[in-house]
Amino acid sequence: MKNLVRKNIEKLIPYSSARNEFMEPGNILLDANELPFNEPFNRYPDPFQMELKKKISNKKNVQTDQIFLGNGSDECIDLIIRAFCEPKVDNIITVSPSYGMYDVLANINNVEIRKVDLTEDFQLDVNTTIKSIDQNSKLIILCNPNNPTANSFNRSDIVELLQKFEGLILIDEAYIDFSEKESFLNLINDYKQLVITQTFSKSYGLAGIRLGILFGQTFVIETLNKVKYPYNVNSLTIQEGIKQLDSDNSKWIERIIKEKQNLRNKLKELSIVEKIYNSDTNYLLVKFLDAELVYNYLKDQNIIVRDRSKHRLTPNCLRITVGDESQNKVLIKKLKEL
Ligand SMILES: *Cc1c(COP(=O)(O)O)cnc(C)c1O
């Protein structure tokens, strides 16, 4: 695993923040130039968010030292690239179409990203993926369930890649709570190069607090801890995360799945709809007869959806997030009028 880390990061001596060592209550803290007034936010947050990690650890049945928290899962993915991929030397392999941020993050880090097209039924092309691996391939990123195609990949295909690839494999499980398929988290101790991200942004309804989770081997977590900003997750976010983890997000998930089924049934009746793809997520990928027309019409009606029609594998497709009952009603009404 050590060979996977960039040399400068392996040698890096991280910043030691004032709060690294002296967290016990009762100490008189005169070390971090904070104001002593205006509690509860006068102090820097715990750089390792231990209270929140303990809760996640209990809920997910993963050790706290296998958990990293970031400013959204986007930060977690960025840090994986930053710590493990040497700019202009190493490369990342991902699939297409998938989440646009992988491209952006790779480009910002000046790391080549190789995209392997999915098959016509939106599954992994394992052979082509393996063929595109070379000695500088450090990371494979798979979004599962995949955005924007909304399906899950065959578990056996991902397992095959885990068995054959020696670099890191990051599985982005942003939508896993909406899926009936199993998370890969239960394999976290079986494959040392497996890294999984999940997020509070979707099924918890907390996109605004910016909290993402990365699970991986202790070595990977320690490496990310060296690279991250000392206080990358703020006190308000930690507080809200602790509170919301106790609340049950299944009520949201059940409602969305029910609304998704309603929306699917209503869309199916429309003559302008050609196909609605299977969805393990909180959105539907819908193929229209003329996506551009529908997109612009909806925009004029103040309904904003995502245009995914430019990709070879998703022509005339729009990605529609499942809204609440009244939002979905308006959407269907407007589409009927069209
Ligand atoms: C929405 C989404 C995320 C969430 O990112 P955050 O930074 O945690 O808000 C991650 N991956 C995918 C594929 C997404 O669609």
The ligand as a Gaussian input file, in Angstrom:
#p B3LYP/6-31G(d) Opt

LIG

0 1
 C      -24.507000      14.045000      -5.086000
 C      -23.340000      13.193000      -5.289000
 C      -22.298000      13.175000      -4.357000
 C      -22.379000      14.007000      -3.131000
 O      -21.334000      14.842000      -2.987000
 P      -21.207000      15.666000      -1.628000
 O      -19.947000      16.414000      -1.829000
 O      -21.127000      14.661000      -0.518000
 O      -22.420000      16.540000      -1.516000
 C      -21.230000      12.327000      -4.558000
 N      -21.180000      11.529000      -5.630000
 C      -22.165000      11.516000      -6.527000
 C      -22.100000      10.584000      -7.674000
 C      -23.259000      12.353000      -6.407000
 O      -24.226000      12.336000      -7.332000

